[in-house]
């Protein structure tokens, strides 16, 4: 609760500057990673069924071999509500010489954006350790079960490979080897790399140098411009890195209610009330189209 005794500086004449929330707003990143959609219900549900395996050679007059599709995994996105507010006395609103309090609703808008970034980043921050998908595994795992009961698949580096040119090639090949739930090739191809700020320089050297990085040879850089580099300040690990196929991944963000701002006044107390609110959900419907490494050089066993 903001009362005049607590904010005396706002009432003092002659102060050159009131230090307010003047930090530059960070660019929104999550919307360049996730598929962002609107929702009109309290929950969104995704489901899928498999395709079919390869056709079989059939002799003249021989019967066709029929194959049933297999039900895959169901995923629910349950929207949650996020709120924040503040209260200011009418006297402080009236006597604030520097209009600092009047700018505070804008700070709520910044808080909304930061909250959205933080929530979206949990998908990657928890990718190796918590939050299971429809198949009961973490987003990044080397034991994703197949719906048809076939051999489990991996989208993880079990040795936590660090980000180098050689290891990037290993990861790119691993992405291309991802199969559907009938064991068929699906043409998965990474076009984006997501890194923490600590790896931003390394990623750009590998991917944007004119010549091969880290060698004395004069070879052209095969990787130049191959991937879009996204450096995300909200990633908690300084070593983990991820590849995405932006056209095929199933990382989803739903807006049930986009950030909204309201103001009211208490008749009895004269307090001005401000609040911000949004409802959203975030997660993934399928692990395919994503690959990850902890980047710490340690074995991974989930």
N, C-alpha and C positions, 0 to 999 in steps of 0.2 A: 504494500500500500504506500503510495507516494503522497506525503504530506509536506507542507512548507517547512516545518522544522528540520526535516531530513535533507532538504535540497536548498539550503540557504544560498549557495553560490549562484543559483539561477535567479535569485532576487537582488544580488549585489550589482550596483552600477559600476561601470568602468572595467570590468574584466575583459581582457583582450579576446579570450577564446574559452569556450567550454569544450573540453575534450569529450567528444561523444563517440558513438559507434561509427567511426569514419573509415574503417578498414575497407579496402576495395572488395567488392563482391566477387567471389570465385565463379568462374563460368560453370554453367550446368553441364554435367557430363553424362549422367545416367541415361538421359534420353537418346544419346548417341550410341548407347550399348544395348539397351533393352528395347523390345517392341512395346510401345506405349499405346494403350487402348483405353477407351471409356467403358464404363459398366453401368447398367441400369438396375442391377439387383444386388442383394447383400453378398452373394457368392458367385464366382465364375467357376465353371468346371470344364476341364479338357479331358477328352478321351480319344482313343485311336484304335484302329485295327491294322494288322500287318497287310502288306501286299502279298505277292506270290513269288515263288522261286522260279528257276529257269524252266522254260518249256522242255518237254521230253520228245525225243525222236519217236515217231509213231508210224508203224507199218500200214500198208494199204488195208483197209477194212478193219483195222484194229481199233479197239475202243479208246476214247480220250481218257487220259488220266486226270481225275478231278482232285483239286486241292482246296482245302478250306482255309480261309483267313483265320488269324488268331487274334482274340481280344488282347489288347495291350493294357497299359496301366492308366487308371483314372487319377486325375490331379485336381484338387480344389484350391481356389484362391479366395480366402475369406477376408473381406475388407475390414480393416481396423480404423478406429478414429484417433486422430492426433490433435491435441488442442494446446493452446497457451494464451494467457491473458494478463492484463495488468490493470490496476485501479489508481486513479489520480484524483486528489481533492479538487473541487471547483476553484478554490482559492489559488492553488498552485497553477492551475491552467490559466487563471486570469492574470497572475502576477509574474509569470515566467518571462523575463526580459529577453531571453535568447531563443525562444521558440523551440527549445530542446524537447520539452515534453510533447509538443505537437508533432514532432518528427518520430516519436516512438512507434506509432503504428507501422511505419516503414521498416522498423527493426523487426517487427513481427513477420513481415513478408520475407525478410532475409532468413529468419529462423525457420520458416516453412521450407525454403529452398534447401537449407542446410540439413534439415530433417529428412527430406526426400533423398538427398545424396547419401546420407548416412544409412538409411534403410536399404536403399538399393545396393550399397557396397557390402552389406552383410551377406549377400548371396555369394560373393567372392571371398570375403573374410572368413566365412564359415564353410567354404567349399570342401575343405579336407577334414572337417571335424564335427559338424553338426548340421541339422536340418536335412532330412532325407526327402527324396523325391518319390514319385509313384512306384518306383522299383524297390524302395526301401533302402537305397544306398545314398551316400553323399553325392553332391553334384560331381565332384572329381573322385573317381574310384577306379580301381583296376578289376573290379568284380561285379560289373553291371550285368544282371541276369538277362537272358533273352526270353521273350514271351513264348517262343516256341520250344523252350527247353534246351536250346543249343548252347554252344560254348560261350561262357561269360566274356564280356568285352571290357576294354580299358580305355579311359580317357585321361590317364594319369601317368606321370613319370614315377615309377616305383623307386627310383634312385635319387629323386629330387634334383635333377640336372639343373645346373646354373645356366644363365642366359649367355651363350656364346654362339658364334656362327655355326659351329659343328652341331651343337645341341639344338639350335633352332631348326636345322635341317632334319634332325631326328624327330622333332615335334611335328614338323610339317608332314613328314611321311606317316607318322602315327595318326594324324588327323585324316589323311586320305584313306587309311585302312579301316576306318569306322564302317560298320555294316548295319543294315536294318535288322529287325527282329526275325527275319527269315534267312539271315546270313548273306544277304545280297549287297553288292557294292552300291553306294549311294552318291558317289561323287562329292564327298565332303572336301572342301578346300578352304583353308584359312585365308582370310583377307584382313584380319585385324589382330594386333597384339596389344594386350592390356598389361601395363607395368606400373609399379609404384614409382614415386619421384626418384628414388635411389637408383633405379634402373633406366631412367629416361635417357640419360646420356649414352649408355651402352646400347640400348635399342636403336637409337638414331645413328650411332656410328655403324652398326651392323647393316642397317636398312637404307641409309641415305648417303653413305660414302660412294664416291664415284668409282673407286677401286676397292678390291677386297680389303677388309679391315684386318689389322693385326698381322699382315704378311709383308715381305719385301718384294713379292712378285708384282708384276704389272697387270694382273688379271682383272678383267672387268668384274664389277660386283653384281653377281647374279641376283642378289636379294634387293638391289636398289629399287625402292618404290613398290616392292612386292606386297608389303603389309602397311596398313594404316596404324600409326603409333598413337595409343591413347594412354597418357600418363594421368593417373587418378590419385589425387591427394587423399581420398578417403579410404584407400587400401591400408590395412593395418600391418601387413608384412612388408618388410623392406627387400625381400628376396623372391617372393612368389611371382610368377608370371603366367599369363594365360593367352591362348589363341582362340579366336572366334571365326566361324563362318557366318557372317552377318545375314546372309540370305537364307540360311537353313537352321540356325539355332532357335531354341524355344525358351529364351529368357524373356519373361513378360512382366510388365508393370501395368496395373489397372488403376485408373482414377475412378472412384465411385463419386466423390465430390472433390473437385479441385480446390486449392486453397481459397478460402473466403474470409472476409474480415467484416466484423460488425462492431458497432459502438452504441452504447446506451448510457443512461444516467439514472442513478438511484434517487428517487423523489425524496426519501427521508434524509439521506446523508449528503446528497449533492455530489457524491463520487462519480467521476466519469469512468465508465467501464469499457475496456477494449478487449477483443478476443480474435484469435485466428483459429481456423479449424480446417482439416481436410480428412478425407477417408480414402484409403488406398490399400492395395495388396501387391506383393512382389514375389516372384519365385520362378520356377522353371517347369515346363511340361515334359521335357525330354533332355537327357544329358548330351545327346549328339549335337555336333556343331560347336562343342566347347572342349578344350584340352587344357590341362594345367600341370604345373610343377611347383612344388614348394620352393625350389631354387636354393635349398640349403645344403645340397649334397648328401642328404641323409635318406635312408630307406623309408618308404612309405608303405603301409600294410593295411589299407582299408579299401 
